[in-house]
């Protein structure tokens, strides 16, 4: 078994059997305690299960006590998993009580000094301190020492049941050993206390940072969604668009702009996703609006060259190796479409023939290198939309998505989803998009998104 596979199984046993939204998974302290109970419980069970056959020859009764404890631990861990960590702290406390009782009982069964189980007193102190706090650990330390004190008078012969009289003189070596164990237990308690304080302060600071980080990411996500355009209901084109990021902030982008003579549509996909990709998307959005609204550029290829050069300079200055697939479409009132850029194929639904067509985008990726003006015509392509025709733009989050079997949704799956959606009508673009998304979701089922999803549907209405 590969190491990574073993680690995955081990982590799943510790706490990954819980969903990410479970309260325990959202609380660092609770998650740590669950891992301690699951991990220590498993290790103790394995250790004592292997010891039981070795002890059986000399102390059969002790062996049965050990086997009983192992069975109780296995049952307790199974209950924690099956109940999804419900009452796991109470179950863990019961495991500690049982282990403590077994340590004391087996020490009296064997009746030797030093007791063979005395080192577990120190382990118990650490465990209880991490799980239930300082006072429970201190009480357990005192109780364990008092419970083992009578064994100072025990015979040193394992097979003997003779007990020394309380009035008899205790060997100095035993006293020193007992005192040393007490001192060691106390030191362990103090060290655990110091570590616990440091860890709690660190976890508090980490949780505060995580809360601030989540708040900032949620704000960035909200801002990114708020900046997505909505159909005003005016002009010769109706549209509906959506962008669903794989992370809280996405690297996909679509936009719609209205100039004096044209309606502009754009879609793009920055490499990766997350905050860095989201910031690059915002830069491209700003550059596009500047080129169309402020500079009044009317050629898609010229606008792309301006955007590309500024985008390239930015990522070069930041020492970032990023690029963006991007296509910009300019549409006039007569349905003439002029577009430039390099992205996935454009899908067009012809209302008259009730068929789907696709058009390639042959241009350049943003951010690969600088481009000089003067080659605009070689970068542009054209088509025409009749009234009622639909134009569909999308990103590779759709085509590259996979289901549980590893099958890819692909362009064929997208064509199938579009076809099923259009059978229900083309007037309501939001319904068309919802139908496509539903078909996509049925394919991927509960698989997590590995990339952002963006879909933009445009219809020429007049």
C-alpha positions as CSV (number, residue, x, y, z in Angstrom):
1,X,0.0,0.0,0.0
2,X,1.3,3.4,-1.0
3,X,2.2,5.8,1.8
4,X,-0.4,8.4,0.6
5,X,-3.1,5.8,0.5
6,X,-2.2,4.7,4.1
7,X,-2.3,8.3,5.3
8,X,-5.7,8.8,3.7
9,X,-7.1,5.8,5.4
10,X,-5.6,6.8,8.7
11,X,-6.9,10.3,8.5
12,X,-10.4,9.0,7.6
13,X,-10.3,6.8,10.7
14,X,-9.3,9.7,13.0
15,X,-12.0,12.2,12.0
16,X,-12.6,12.3,8.3
17,X,-15.6,10.0,8.7
18,X,-17.3,13.3,9.6
19,X,-18.6,15.8,7.0
20,X,-16.8,19.1,6.7
21,X,-19.9,20.9,8.0
22,X,-19.9,18.9,11.3
23,X,-19.5,21.0,14.4
24,X,-16.5,19.0,15.5
25,X,-14.7,19.7,12.2
26,X,-15.4,23.4,12.6
27,X,-13.8,23.5,16.1
28,X,-10.1,23.0,16.4
29,X,-10.2,22.0,20.1
30,X,-12.9,19.5,19.6
31,X,-11.3,18.0,16.5
32,X,-8.0,17.7,18.3
33,X,-9.7,15.8,21.2
34,X,-11.5,13.5,18.8
35,X,-8.2,12.6,17.1
36,X,-6.6,12.0,20.5
37,X,-9.3,9.6,21.6
38,X,-9.4,7.8,18.2
39,X,-5.6,7.6,17.9
40,X,-4.7,6.7,21.5
41,X,-7.7,4.3,21.7
42,X,-6.5,2.4,18.7
43,X,-2.8,2.3,19.8
44,X,-3.7,1.1,23.3
45,X,-6.0,-1.6,22.0
46,X,-3.3,-2.9,19.6
47,X,-0.6,-2.8,22.4
48,X,-2.6,-4.6,25.0
49,X,-4.1,-7.1,22.5
50,X,-0.6,-8.2,21.7
51,X,0.3,-8.4,25.4
52,X,-2.6,-10.5,26.5
53,X,-1.3,-13.9,25.1
54,X,2.2,-13.2,26.7
55,X,0.6,-12.5,30.1
56,X,-1.7,-15.5,30.0
57,X,1.0,-18.1,30.9
58,X,1.9,-16.4,34.2
59,X,-1.3,-14.6,35.1
60,X,-4.4,-15.9,33.2
61,X,-6.8,-13.7,35.2
62,X,-4.9,-10.6,34.2
63,X,-5.0,-11.7,30.6
64,X,-8.8,-11.9,30.7
65,X,-9.0,-8.4,32.2
66,X,-6.8,-7.1,29.4
67,X,-8.9,-8.8,26.7
68,X,-12.1,-7.3,28.2
69,X,-10.6,-3.9,28.1
70,X,-9.6,-4.3,24.5
71,X,-13.1,-5.4,23.5
72,X,-14.6,-2.4,25.4
73,X,-12.2,0.0,23.5
74,X,-13.1,-1.5,20.1
75,X,-16.8,-1.2,20.9
76,X,-16.4,2.4,22.1
77,X,-14.4,3.4,19.0
78,X,-17.0,1.8,16.7
79,X,-19.8,3.6,18.5
80,X,-18.0,6.9,18.0
81,X,-17.7,6.3,14.3
82,X,-21.3,5.0,13.8
83,X,-22.9,7.9,15.8
84,X,-20.7,10.5,14.0
85,X,-18.9,11.5,17.2
86,X,-22.0,12.0,19.2
87,X,-21.0,12.1,22.9
88,X,-17.5,11.2,21.9
89,X,-16.0,13.1,24.9
90,X,-18.3,11.1,27.3
91,X,-17.4,7.8,25.6
92,X,-13.7,8.7,25.8
93,X,-14.0,9.5,29.5
94,X,-15.6,6.0,30.0
95,X,-12.6,4.5,28.1
96,X,-10.2,6.3,30.5
97,X,-12.1,5.1,33.6
98,X,-12.1,1.5,32.4
99,X,-8.4,1.7,31.6
100,X,-7.6,3.2,35.0
101,X,-9.6,0.4,36.7
102,X,-7.8,-2.2,34.7
103,X,-4.4,-0.7,35.6
104,X,-5.2,-0.8,39.3
105,X,-6.9,-4.3,39.2
106,X,-4.0,-5.9,37.3
107,X,-1.5,-4.3,39.6
108,X,-3.1,-6.0,42.6
109,X,-3.5,-9.2,40.7
110,X,0.2,-9.4,40.0
111,X,1.2,-7.9,43.4
112,X,4.8,-6.9,42.7
113,X,6.7,-3.8,43.3
114,X,7.3,-1.7,41.3
115,X,3.9,-2.3,39.7
116,X,4.3,-3.1,36.1
117,X,1.5,-0.7,35.1
118,X,2.8,2.3,37.1
119,X,4.2,4.0,34.0
120,X,0.7,4.2,32.6
121,X,-0.1,6.6,35.4
122,X,2.0,9.3,33.7
123,X,0.4,8.6,30.3
124,X,-3.0,8.9,31.9
125,X,-2.1,12.3,33.3
126,X,-1.1,13.6,29.9
127,X,-4.2,12.2,28.2
128,X,-6.7,13.5,30.8
129,X,-5.0,16.9,30.7
130,X,-5.4,17.2,26.9
131,X,-9.0,16.0,27.0
132,X,-10.6,17.2,30.2
133,X,-8.4,19.8,31.8
134,X,-6.0,20.4,34.6
135,X,-8.1,19.4,37.6
136,X,-9.3,16.1,36.2
137,X,-5.7,15.2,35.4
138,X,-4.5,16.2,38.9
139,X,-7.2,14.2,40.6
140,X,-6.4,11.2,38.5
141,X,-2.7,11.5,39.4
142,X,-3.4,11.7,43.2
143,X,-6.0,8.9,43.0
144,X,-3.6,6.6,41.0
145,X,-0.7,7.2,43.5
146,X,-3.0,6.5,46.5
147,X,-4.3,3.4,44.8
148,X,-0.8,2.0,44.3
149,X,0.5,3.0,47.7
150,X,-0.5,-0.3,49.4
151,X,1.7,-2.1,46.9
152,X,4.7,-0.7,48.7
153,X,4.1,-3.6,51.2
154,X,3.6,-6.3,48.5
155,X,5.8,-9.3,48.1
156,X,8.3,-9.0,45.3
157,X,7.6,-12.6,44.2
158,X,5.2,-12.6,41.3
159,X,3.7,-16.0,42.2
160,X,3.2,-15.2,45.8
161,X,0.1,-13.7,47.4
162,X,1.8,-12.8,50.7
163,X,1.4,-9.2,51.7
164,X,3.8,-7.5,54.0
165,X,2.4,-6.1,57.2
166,X,1.7,-2.4,57.3
167,X,4.0,-2.0,60.3
168,X,6.9,-3.7,58.5
169,X,9.7,-1.5,57.3
170,X,9.4,-0.4,53.7
171,X,12.6,-0.9,51.7
172,X,14.3,2.5,51.0
173,X,14.5,1.6,47.3
174,X,10.8,1.3,47.1
175,X,10.2,4.6,48.8
176,X,12.6,6.3,46.4
177,X,10.9,4.7,43.4
178,X,7.5,5.7,44.6
179,X,8.6,9.3,45.3
180,X,10.3,9.5,41.9
181,X,7.1,8.4,40.2
182,X,5.1,11.0,42.1
183,X,7.6,13.7,41.1
184,X,7.6,12.6,37.5
185,X,3.8,12.6,37.4
186,X,3.7,16.1,39.0
187,X,6.3,17.4,36.5
188,X,4.3,15.9,33.6
189,X,1.2,17.6,34.9
190,X,3.0,21.0,35.1
191,X,4.5,20.6,31.6
192,X,1.1,19.6,30.3
193,X,-0.4,22.7,31.9
194,X,2.1,25.0,30.3
195,X,1.7,23.3,26.9
196,X,-2.1,23.5,27.2
197,X,-2.0,27.2,27.9
198,X,0.3,27.8,24.9
199,X,-1.8,25.6,22.7
200,X,-5.1,27.2,23.7
201,X,-3.7,30.7,23.0
202,X,-2.3,29.5,19.6
203,X,-5.6,27.9,18.7
204,X,-7.5,31.0,19.7
205,X,-5.3,33.2,17.5
206,X,-5.5,30.7,14.6
207,X,-9.3,30.6,14.8
208,X,-9.5,34.4,14.8
209,X,-7.2,34.5,11.8
210,X,-9.3,31.9,10.0
211,X,-12.5,33.8,10.9
212,X,-11.1,37.0,9.4
213,X,-9.8,35.1,6.4
214,X,-13.2,33.5,5.8
215,X,-14.9,36.9,6.2
216,X,-12.6,38.5,3.7
217,X,-13.0,35.7,1.2
218,X,-16.8,35.8,1.5
219,X,-16.6,39.6,0.9
220,X,-14.5,39.0,-2.2
221,X,-16.9,36.3,-3.4
222,X,-19.9,38.6,-2.9
223,X,-18.1,41.5,-4.6
224,X,-17.2,39.2,-7.6
225,X,-20.8,38.0,-7.9
226,X,-22.2,41.5,-7.5
227,X,-20.1,42.7,-10.4
228,X,-21.5,40.2,-12.8
229,X,-23.9,41.9,-15.3
230,X,-27.6,41.5,-15.3
231,X,-29.9,41.8,-18.4
232,X,-31.5,45.3,-18.4
233,X,-34.2,44.2,-20.8
234,X,-33.2,46.8,-23.4
235,X,-31.5,46.5,-26.7
236,X,-31.5,43.8,-29.4
237,X,-30.0,41.1,-27.2
238,X,-31.2,39.2,-24.2
239,X,-28.7,37.3,-22.0
240,X,-28.4,35.2,-18.9
241,X,-25.1,34.3,-17.2
242,X,-23.8,32.5,-14.2
243,X,-20.4,31.9,-12.6
244,X,-19.9,29.3,-9.9
245,X,-16.4,29.3,-8.4
246,X,-14.7,26.1,-7.3
247,X,-13.2,28.0,-4.4
248,X,-14.7,31.0,-2.7
249,X,-13.1,33.3,-5.3
250,X,-13.1,32.3,-8.9
251,X,-10.8,32.7,-11.9
252,X,-13.6,32.7,-14.5
253,X,-15.1,35.8,-15.9
254,X,-17.9,37.0,-18.2
255,X,-19.1,40.5,-18.9
256,X,-21.6,42.5,-21.0
257,X,-21.0,46.1,-22.0
258,X,-23.1,48.5,-24.1
259,X,-21.4,51.2,-26.2
260,X,-23.1,53.7,-28.5
261,X,-23.3,51.3,-31.5
262,X,-22.5,47.9,-30.2
263,X,-23.2,45.3,-27.5
264,X,-20.1,43.6,-26.2
265,X,-19.9,40.1,-24.7
266,X,-16.8,38.6,-23.1
267,X,-15.8,35.4,-21.4
268,X,-12.5,34.3,-20.0
269,X,-10.7,31.8,-17.7
270,X,-7.5,32.6,-15.8
271,X,-5.2,29.7,-14.9
272,X,-6.1,28.3,-11.5
273,X,-8.7,29.6,-9.1
274,X,-8.8,31.4,-5.8
275,X,-7.7,34.8,-4.6
276,X,-4.8,35.3,-7.1
277,X,-7.0,34.3,-10.1
278,X,-9.8,36.5,-8.8
279,X,-7.5,39.5,-8.6
280,X,-6.3,38.9,-12.2
281,X,-9.9,38.7,-13.3
282,X,-10.7,42.0,-11.7
283,X,-7.7,43.6,-13.6
284,X,-8.9,42.2,-16.9
285,X,-12.4,43.5,-16.2
286,X,-11.1,47.0,-15.4
287,X,-9.0,47.0,-18.6
288,X,-11.9,45.9,-20.7
289,X,-14.2,48.6,-19.4
290,X,-11.5,51.2,-19.9
291,X,-10.9,50.2,-23.5
292,X,-14.6,50.2,-24.5
293,X,-16.0,53.0,-22.4
294,X,-13.0,55.4,-21.9
295,X,-10.9,54.9,-25.1
296,X,-13.9,54.1,-27.3
297,X,-12.2,51.2,-29.1
298,X,-14.5,49.6,-31.6
299,X,-12.3,46.7,-32.9
300,X,-12.3,43.6,-30.7
301,X,-8.7,42.7,-31.7
302,X,-7.4,46.1,-30.9
303,X,-9.1,46.0,-27.5
304,X,-7.6,42.6,-26.8
305,X,-4.1,43.8,-27.7
306,X,-4.4,46.7,-25.3
307,X,-5.7,44.4,-22.5
308,X,-3.1,41.7,-23.2
309,X,-0.1,44.1,-23.0
310,X,-1.2,45.7,-19.7
311,X,-2.0,42.2,-18.3
312,X,1.3,40.9,-19.5
313,X,3.2,43.8,-17.8
314,X,1.4,43.2,-14.6
315,X,2.1,39.5,-14.2
316,X,5.7,40.0,-15.4
317,X,6.2,42.6,-12.6
318,X,4.6,40.3,-10.1
319,X,6.8,37.4,-11.3
320,X,3.6,35.3,-11.9
321,X,3.3,32.7,-14.6
322,X,-0.4,33.1,-15.4
323,X,-2.4,33.5,-18.6
324,X,-6.0,33.8,-19.5
325,X,-8.1,32.3,-22.3
326,X,-10.4,35.2,-23.4
327,X,-12.8,35.9,-26.2
328,X,-14.5,39.3,-26.9
329,X,-17.5,39.6,-29.2
330,X,-18.9,42.8,-30.7
331,X,-22.5,42.6,-31.9
332,X,-24.5,45.3,-33.8
333,X,-28.2,45.7,-34.2
334,X,-28.4,43.6,-37.4
335,X,-26.9,40.5,-35.8
336,X,-23.4,40.9,-37.2
337,X,-20.9,39.4,-34.8
338,X,-17.2,40.3,-34.9
339,X,-15.0,38.5,-32.3
340,X,-11.4,38.0,-31.4
341,X,-9.4,36.0,-28.8
342,X,-8.7,32.4,-27.9
343,X,-11.1,30.4,-25.9
344,X,-13.3,27.3,-26.3
345,X,-15.5,27.0,-29.4
346,X,-18.6,29.2,-29.6
347,X,-21.8,27.3,-29.8
348,X,-24.7,28.8,-31.8
349,X,-28.3,27.5,-31.9
350,X,-30.0,28.3,-35.2
351,X,-33.7,28.7,-34.6
352,X,-34.7,28.2,-38.3
353,X,-32.9,24.9,-38.7
354,X,-33.2,23.9,-35.1
355,X,-29.6,22.8,-35.0
356,X,-26.4,23.5,-33.1
357,X,-23.3,24.9,-34.8
358,X,-19.8,25.7,-33.3
359,X,-17.3,28.3,-34.3
360,X,-13.6,28.2,-33.4
361,X,-11.8,31.0,-31.6
362,X,-8.4,31.6,-33.2
363,X,-6.3,34.2,-31.5
364,X,-4.0,34.5,-28.5
365,X,-4.1,33.9,-24.8
366,X,-3.8,36.9,-22.6
367,X,-0.5,37.3,-20.7
368,X,1.7,35.0,-22.8
369,X,3.7,37.8,-24.5
370,X,3.4,41.4,-25.7
371,X,1.8,42.1,-29.0
372,X,2.3,45.1,-31.3
373,X,-0.7,46.9,-33.0
374,X,-1.2,46.4,-36.7
375,X,-2.3,42.8,-37.0
376,X,-5.9,43.3,-35.8
377,X,-7.6,41.9,-38.9
378,X,-5.7,38.6,-38.8
379,X,-7.1,38.1,-35.3
380,X,-10.8,38.6,-36.0
381,X,-13.5,36.3,-37.2
382,X,-17.2,37.0,-37.9
383,X,-20.6,35.4,-38.0
384,X,-24.2,36.5,-38.2
385,X,-27.1,35.8,-35.8
386,X,-30.7,35.7,-37.1
387,X,-33.6,36.7,-34.8
388,X,-34.2,34.0,-32.3
389,X,-30.8,32.5,-32.6
390,X,-28.9,31.7,-29.4
391,X,-25.1,32.0,-28.8
392,X,-23.6,30.1,-25.9
393,X,-20.3,30.7,-24.2
394,X,-18.8,28.5,-21.5
395,X,-15.6,27.6,-19.7
396,X,-13.7,24.3,-19.3
397,X,-15.2,23.7,-15.9
398,X,-18.0,22.1,-17.8
399,X,-16.2,20.1,-20.4
400,X,-13.4,18.8,-18.1
401,X,-15.6,17.9,-15.1
402,X,-15.6,14.1,-14.3
403,X,-18.1,11.9,-12.5
404,X,-17.3,9.2,-9.8
405,X,-16.2,6.7,-12.5
406,X,-13.7,9.2,-14.0
407,X,-15.7,9.8,-17.2
408,X,-15.5,13.4,-18.5
409,X,-18.6,15.5,-19.2
410,X,-16.9,16.7,-22.4
411,X,-18.2,18.7,-25.3
412,X,-20.6,15.9,-26.2
413,X,-22.1,16.1,-22.7
414,X,-22.5,19.8,-23.0
415,X,-24.1,19.5,-26.4
416,X,-26.5,16.9,-25.0
417,X,-27.4,19.1,-22.1
418,X,-28.0,22.1,-24.4
419,X,-30.1,20.0,-26.7
420,X,-32.3,18.8,-23.8
421,X,-32.7,22.4,-22.5
422,X,-33.7,23.8,-25.9
423,X,-36.4,21.2,-26.3
424,X,-38.2,23.0,-23.5
425,X,-38.1,26.3,-25.4
426,X,-35.7,29.2,-26.0
427,X,-37.6,32.2,-24.7
428,X,-36.7,31.9,-21.0
429,X,-32.9,32.0,-21.0
430,X,-32.7,31.5,-17.3
431,X,-34.7,28.3,-17.6
432,X,-32.3,27.2,-20.4
433,X,-29.3,27.7,-18.2
434,X,-31.0,26.0,-15.2
435,X,-31.8,23.0,-17.4
436,X,-28.1,22.8,-18.6
437,X,-26.9,23.0,-15.0
438,X,-29.3,20.3,-13.8
439,X,-28.1,17.9,-16.5
440,X,-24.5,18.7,-15.6
441,X,-25.2,18.1,-11.9
442,X,-26.8,14.8,-12.6
443,X,-23.7,13.7,-14.4
444,X,-21.1,14.7,-11.8
445,X,-23.5,13.8,-8.9
446,X,-21.8,14.6,-5.6
447,X,-18.3,15.1,-7.0
448,X,-16.7,18.3,-5.9
449,X,-15.9,20.9,-8.5
450,X,-12.3,21.0,-9.5
451,X,-12.7,24.1,-11.6
452,X,-14.9,27.2,-11.9
453,X,-18.1,27.0,-13.9
454,X,-19.2,29.8,-16.2
455,X,-22.1,29.9,-18.7
456,X,-23.4,32.8,-20.7
457,X,-26.4,32.4,-23.0
458,X,-27.3,35.2,-25.5
459,X,-30.3,35.5,-27.8
460,X,-30.9,38.0,-30.6
461,X,-34.4,39.2,-29.9
462,X,-34.8,42.0,-32.5
